[in-house]
């Protein structure tokens, strides 16, 4: 429960108790059977009597509410972390037997390529970038040669 919800619940409970304490029921012989009356002044009096006026006690209750809310969030985080660690442990615990050096050595070239190769889009992109790099390096060499011939360097 969030701090706001906890405080709202405490206020709702205090109001309900105050209204209940200030409500009186009278039985009569009429067709309605019972008359209910609520003393507004008594409701307010009861409600204010339930409010904590001691600043130290109020601060302690507020701190306790904050700690309980923080505890709830931290408990969820802790449980999530434990679950992730358990799953990772079980997924990775047999990895050394799946990809042992002996097993990898027994694979043929196509099997190794299917396990370890990068996607073809990345390979094409690398080839494209390498050809652009060669073109730029060749252009740089030509540019340097032209500068040397014109004695600008």
N, C-alpha and C positions, 0 to 999 in steps of 0.2 A: 504494500500500500504506500502510495506517495505521501509526502509530508502534507500536502494540501488536502488529500483525501482523509488522512488521519485526523487532521485538525477539523475538517468539516464534519466528520463522524462524531468527534468529541463534542462539538457544538450542537449537533443535532440531538445527541443523547442528552446533553444538559438541558436543552429546550424541552424535549419530551418529558424528562423527569420533572421539570418545573411546571409544565402544563398539568401533568398528572397530579402533582402535589397541590395545585391551585384549583383543581376541579372538584366540584361537589355534586353529588347526585341525590335527588329527593324523590322518593316514591310518593305518588299521589293516586287518588282513586279516579282520575280522569281517564279519558280514552287513550291518552298518550302513555300512560303508565309510569313515566319517569321524567323528571325535569333535570337537565344538566346545566350547571352554571360554572363559568370560569371567572375567577377574580383576577383581572388584568394586573392589578398592583401586586398581588401575591405571585403571579407568574414572573414579573420583573424582579421582585424581591428574591424569589427562589433562584432565578437564573443568575443574578449578580452574586448570590451567596456561594454559587458553585464556581465562580470565576476565581482564579488564583491571584491574589493581590500581592503576595510576597514575591518580590522580583527574583530572589534566589531560587525559590521553588519553581517559579514559572520558567526560569532559564534552564533549570535542570530537566524539567519536563520537555521543554523545547529541544534540548540537546539529546535527550533520550529518543524523541521522535525522529530526529535527524539521523541518529546512529542506527535506529531500526530500519529506516528507509535505505541508508547506505549499505547495511548488512544484507538486505534483500537483494540489492543490485550486485554486490560483491559475491554473494553466494551463487547467483546465476552465472556470473563470469567464471568463478572457480569451477563449477560443474561443467560449463562449456569447455574450459581449458583441459580438464581431466578427460572429457570425452574425445577431444581432438588428439590428445597424447596417446590414448588407448588405440584409437583408430590408426594413427600414424605408426605406432609400435607394431601392430598386427600387419599393417601393409608393408612395412619395411623390414620386418624381422627375417623374412625368408628371401630378401633381395639378393643376398650374397650367394645363395644356392641357385637362384634363377639365373644370375649373370656371373657365374664363376668363371675364372680364366680358362678352365678346361672346357667348359661348355661353349664359351665364345670361340675358342680355338677350333672346336669341331664344326662350327658353322661354315657354310660355303659363302662365296662372295655376295651372292644375291640376298641371302638371309641376313648377312651383316648390313648390307645396304638398306634393306627394309626396316631393320631395327635402328640403325644409327644415322641414316641419311637425312639430310635436311629436305624440306619440301622443294619441289621443282621450281616453284615461283621464286624462292630465295636463290636457288642456283642460277636461274636466268638473270635475276637482278644482279648477282655478283658478276656474272660474265659480262653483262652490259656495263657495269661500273669499271671493270678491269679494262675493257676496250676503250672506254672514255679516258681512263687514266693514261693508257698508252698513247692515245691521240694527243692529250694535253702535254705529256712529256716530250713527244716528238715536236710539237709546236713550240715548246719552251726551248728545245735544242736549236731549232731553226731560228728563233728570235735571238738567242744568244750569238749564233753565228753571224747573223745580219749585223748586230751591234758591234761585233768585233771587226767586221770588214769596214764598217763606217767609222771606226776608231772612236766610238762613243763610250767605250768601256775602258 
